[in-house]
């Protein structure tokens, strides 16, 4: 753990025990950032995590992200460069990501090429995972949750 602290990596609290919990914890951090608290307000994050986990609150709808995406229609979600954009699958299709609007964002060709077939956190890296733009991470976490739940209750996976 000391090694992780030295590298600036913050681990989730011990109450986060499952993949579902990890998704909720990361989304609680996203809520904290969006609310203007940043990522170091552990008490607020814990309250949001517990509320998400226990079903007292729900994450924002995909409509909200669609609206946010269209506020800057000519700007790359990742690097904010303006110009010629392309559609990027947040969870690549080679990693079983669906070809749906909930898995797509507009990015510049440079970011799309750089990311390639990597998953979002794999591409960004562990040190930068708290710097991912809200729209991309929100959509990614919701998609991971949906796929996790589908796999959990499916006899086909």
GUSE-56325 format. One record per residue (C-alpha): x, y, z. Coordinates in Angstrom, 2 decimals. Example, Ala and Ser with C-alpha at 12.3 -4.5 7.8 and 13.67 -1.06 7.14 Angstrom:
<rs>
+---------+---------+---------+
:    east :   north :      up :
+---------+---------+---------+
:   12.30 :   -4.50 :    7.80 :
:   13.67 :   -1.06 :    7.14 :
+---------+---------+---------+
</rs>
This chain:
<rs>
+---------+---------+---------+
:    east :   north :      up :
+---------+---------+---------+
:    0.00 :    0.00 :    0.00 :
:    2.84 :    2.42 :    0.80 :
:    4.12 :    1.88 :   -2.74 :
:    0.70 :    2.93 :   -4.10 :
:    0.67 :    6.08 :   -1.94 :
:    4.18 :    7.00 :   -3.12 :
:    2.98 :    6.70 :   -6.72 :
:   -0.05 :    8.92 :   -6.01 :
:   -2.51 :    6.06 :   -6.44 :
:   -5.43 :    6.07 :   -4.07 :
:   -7.05 :    2.74 :   -3.37 :
:  -10.75 :    2.44 :   -2.59 :
:  -11.74 :    1.99 :    1.05 :
:  -12.12 :   -1.53 :    2.50 :
:  -15.93 :   -1.38 :    2.16 :
:  -15.46 :   -1.64 :   -1.63 :
:  -15.33 :   -5.40 :   -2.10 :
:  -16.84 :   -6.34 :   -5.47 :
:  -16.61 :   -5.25 :   -9.08 :
:  -20.03 :   -3.64 :   -8.72 :
:  -18.77 :   -1.77 :   -5.63 :
:  -15.69 :   -0.58 :   -7.54 :
:  -17.89 :    0.80 :  -10.32 :
:  -20.07 :    2.58 :   -7.76 :
:  -17.00 :    3.93 :   -5.92 :
:  -15.50 :    5.34 :   -9.10 :
:  -18.85 :    6.89 :  -10.01 :
:  -19.10 :    8.42 :   -6.51 :
:  -15.73 :   10.08 :   -7.18 :
:  -17.13 :   11.36 :  -10.45 :
:  -20.13 :   12.83 :   -8.59 :
:  -17.72 :   14.48 :   -6.14 :
:  -15.76 :   16.08 :   -8.98 :
:  -18.95 :   17.23 :  -10.72 :
:  -20.24 :   18.75 :   -7.47 :
:  -17.04 :   20.80 :   -7.17 :
:  -15.56 :   18.86 :   -4.24 :
:  -12.73 :   17.23 :   -6.16 :
:  -11.54 :   13.69 :   -5.51 :
:  -10.25 :   14.09 :   -1.97 :
:  -13.58 :   14.48 :   -0.18 :
:  -13.73 :   10.89 :    1.06 :
:  -16.71 :   11.47 :    3.39 :
:  -18.83 :   12.88 :    0.56 :
:  -17.67 :   10.11 :   -1.78 :
:  -18.50 :    7.46 :    0.82 :
:  -21.99 :    8.89 :    1.30 :
:  -22.56 :    8.89 :   -2.49 :
:  -21.10 :    5.38 :   -2.79 :
:  -23.40 :    4.00 :   -0.10 :
:  -26.41 :    5.78 :   -1.62 :
:  -25.63 :    4.32 :   -5.06 :
:  -24.94 :    0.85 :   -3.68 :
:  -28.07 :    0.84 :   -1.55 :
:  -30.28 :    2.19 :   -4.34 :
:  -31.13 :    5.50 :   -2.62 :
:  -29.77 :    7.43 :   -5.61 :
:  -29.19 :    6.49 :   -9.23 :
:  -26.64 :    7.72 :  -11.68 :
:  -27.56 :   10.30 :  -14.26 :
:  -29.41 :    9.23 :  -17.36 :
:  -27.67 :    8.84 :  -20.66 :
:  -29.74 :   11.78 :  -21.88 :
:  -27.80 :   14.05 :  -19.53 :
:  -24.51 :   12.89 :  -21.05 :
:  -25.90 :   13.30 :  -24.55 :
:  -26.79 :   16.93 :  -23.73 :
:  -23.33 :   17.55 :  -22.21 :
:  -21.65 :   16.04 :  -25.27 :
:  -23.56 :   18.38 :  -27.57 :
:  -22.59 :   21.52 :  -25.64 :
:  -19.24 :   21.35 :  -27.46 :
:  -20.02 :   19.39 :  -30.62 :
:  -16.76 :   20.20 :  -32.40 :
:  -14.40 :   19.49 :  -29.48 :
:  -12.54 :   16.27 :  -28.65 :
:  -13.83 :   14.83 :  -25.37 :
:  -10.30 :   13.87 :  -24.29 :
:   -7.95 :   16.67 :  -25.35 :
:  -10.42 :   19.48 :  -26.16 :
:   -8.89 :   20.07 :  -29.60 :
:  -11.42 :   21.55 :  -32.01 :
:  -11.83 :   20.34 :  -35.52 :
:  -12.29 :   17.16 :  -37.49 :
:  -13.69 :   14.56 :  -35.08 :
:  -14.37 :   10.86 :  -35.39 :
:  -16.53 :    8.43 :  -33.41 :
:  -14.66 :    6.41 :  -30.81 :
:  -15.94 :    3.38 :  -28.90 :
:  -15.15 :    3.95 :  -25.22 :
:  -15.12 :    0.18 :  -24.71 :
:  -13.60 :   -1.02 :  -28.00 :
:  -15.54 :   -3.47 :  -30.09 :
:  -12.52 :   -5.80 :  -30.01 :
:  -13.16 :   -5.98 :  -26.22 :
:  -16.84 :   -6.81 :  -26.80 :
:  -17.96 :   -3.20 :  -26.58 :
:  -21.33 :   -2.67 :  -28.24 :
:  -21.84 :   -0.48 :  -31.28 :
:  -24.35 :    1.79 :  -29.53 :
:  -24.62 :    5.52 :  -28.77 :
:  -23.96 :    4.78 :  -25.07 :
:  -20.53 :    3.45 :  -26.05 :
:  -19.60 :    6.21 :  -28.47 :
:  -18.07 :    9.67 :  -28.12 :
:  -16.56 :   12.16 :  -30.54 :
:  -12.80 :   12.50 :  -30.38 :
:  -10.01 :   13.80 :  -32.56 :
:   -8.21 :   11.38 :  -34.83 :
:   -5.02 :   11.65 :  -32.78 :
:   -6.75 :   10.54 :  -29.54 :
:   -8.72 :    7.82 :  -31.34 :
:   -5.55 :    6.47 :  -32.93 :
:   -3.63 :    6.67 :  -29.65 :
:   -6.34 :    4.80 :  -27.74 :
:   -6.80 :    2.17 :  -30.43 :
:   -8.18 :   -1.07 :  -28.99 :
:   -7.42 :   -0.22 :  -25.36 :
:  -10.03 :    0.11 :  -22.65 :
:  -10.44 :    3.59 :  -21.18 :
:   -8.50 :    3.08 :  -17.91 :
:   -5.90 :    0.98 :  -19.70 :
:   -5.27 :    3.85 :  -22.15 :
:   -5.34 :    6.67 :  -19.59 :
:   -3.23 :    4.77 :  -17.05 :
:   -3.72 :    4.24 :  -13.34 :
:   -2.03 :    7.50 :  -12.36 :
:   -4.37 :    9.55 :  -14.55 :
:   -7.63 :    7.68 :  -13.96 :
:   -9.03 :   10.57 :  -11.92 :
:   -8.40 :   12.99 :  -14.80 :
:  -10.72 :   11.36 :  -17.31 :
:  -13.36 :   13.74 :  -18.68 :
:  -16.70 :   13.32 :  -16.93 :
:  -18.67 :   12.44 :  -20.05 :
:  -16.32 :    9.65 :  -21.13 :
:  -15.95 :    8.17 :  -17.65 :
:  -19.65 :    8.40 :  -16.84 :
:  -20.61 :    6.57 :  -20.00 :
:  -17.83 :    4.03 :  -19.48 :
:  -18.83 :    3.22 :  -15.89 :
:  -22.50 :    2.82 :  -16.80 :
:  -21.56 :    0.55 :  -19.69 :
:  -19.26 :   -1.57 :  -17.49 :
:  -22.03 :   -1.88 :  -14.91 :
:  -24.56 :   -2.91 :  -17.55 :
:  -22.21 :   -5.50 :  -19.04 :
:  -21.25 :   -6.80 :  -15.59 :
:  -24.90 :   -7.24 :  -14.61 :
:  -25.72 :   -8.90 :  -17.92 :
:  -22.84 :  -11.34 :  -17.50 :
:  -23.70 :  -11.97 :  -13.86 :
:  -27.26 :  -13.02 :  -14.66 :
:  -26.63 :  -14.70 :  -18.00 :
:  -26.07 :  -18.38 :  -18.50 :
:  -24.37 :  -17.68 :  -21.85 :
:  -21.18 :  -16.06 :  -20.53 :
+---------+---------+---------+
</rs>
